[in-house]
Amino acid sequence: MRPELPTPDEAILADLETLLIALDMHPMFMRQPFKILRVNLRGVKADRLTPDLAALKERFAIMPDAELYAAWGALHNPFRLQDRGLN
């Protein structure tokens, strides 16, 4: 059982969400275990990514498992988006 971690701030969640959407790995669309996410982040080639996305990929690829898991788990939370509306 993993210890309860604080919810990452919105900037980290936004960056991770941007990266996962660009890589077609967003948890809303891809139900993958965390270990697969970790392997994919480390193994995806950054040559087809923009420099900004490549930097995000590197940042999350080296992030400690506990921090990445907390951010990844927060993206699964359906209540995270309840305040947002479609325009």
Legacy VTK file of the C-alpha trace (Angstrom):
# vtk DataFile Version 3.0
C-alpha trace
ASCII
DATASET POLYDATA
POINTS 87 float
0.000 0.000 0.000
1.362 3.416 -0.973
1.434 6.216 1.601
-0.982 9.102 1.072
0.802 11.842 -0.846
-0.234 15.480 -1.107
-1.989 16.459 -4.317
0.518 17.997 -6.725
-0.038 21.622 -7.632
-1.987 22.533 -10.755
1.146 23.547 -12.689
2.614 20.040 -12.381
-0.717 18.466 -13.312
-1.075 20.758 -16.319
2.457 19.945 -17.503
1.951 16.200 -17.084
-1.432 16.351 -18.786
0.047 18.300 -21.714
2.831 15.757 -22.112
0.548 12.726 -21.880
-1.888 14.182 -24.410
0.994 14.872 -26.816
2.196 11.277 -26.386
-1.340 9.799 -26.660
-0.943 8.399 -23.148
-3.535 10.435 -21.191
-5.178 8.325 -18.456
-8.659 9.321 -19.641
-7.974 7.557 -22.930
-5.372 4.960 -21.964
-6.003 2.783 -18.938
-2.457 1.719 -18.252
-0.802 0.684 -15.012
1.641 3.124 -13.468
4.601 0.840 -14.216
3.765 0.955 -17.929
3.533 4.741 -17.779
6.967 4.896 -16.126
8.530 2.605 -18.750
6.921 4.562 -21.581
8.108 7.920 -20.241
11.661 6.635 -20.021
11.558 4.808 -23.361
9.774 7.250 -25.664
12.138 8.914 -28.101
12.068 12.700 -27.809
13.165 13.404 -31.389
9.588 13.913 -32.635
8.695 16.214 -29.746
9.027 19.972 -29.650
11.833 21.208 -27.377
9.298 22.196 -24.707
7.659 18.762 -24.736
11.057 17.030 -24.764
11.996 19.006 -21.638
8.717 17.986 -19.968
9.322 14.353 -20.906
12.791 14.454 -19.367
11.472 16.166 -16.239
8.812 13.526 -15.649
11.054 10.627 -16.704
13.497 11.426 -13.891
10.851 12.400 -11.314
10.803 10.085 -8.277
8.140 7.371 -8.488
6.171 8.681 -5.498
5.830 12.182 -6.994
4.967 10.937 -10.477
2.466 8.458 -9.034
0.737 11.247 -7.080
0.458 13.425 -10.206
-0.667 10.507 -12.377
-3.264 9.537 -9.772
-4.535 13.110 -9.585
-5.170 13.062 -13.341
-7.513 10.104 -12.762
-9.590 12.085 -10.262
-12.900 12.999 -11.937
-13.542 15.741 -9.343
-10.442 17.625 -10.518
-12.348 18.933 -13.540
-15.744 19.590 -11.944
-15.172 23.364 -11.766
-14.360 23.642 -15.452
-17.046 24.331 -18.006
-17.196 23.897 -21.733
-17.419 27.089 -23.746
LINES 1 88
87 0 1 2 3 4 5 6 7 8 9 10 11 12 13 14 15 16 17 18 19 20 21 22 23 24 25 26 27 28 29 30 31 32 33 34 35 36 37 38 39 40 41 42 43 44 45 46 47 48 49 50 51 52 53 54 55 56 57 58 59 60 61 62 63 64 65 66 67 68 69 70 71 72 73 74 75 76 77 78 79 80 81 82 83 84 85 86
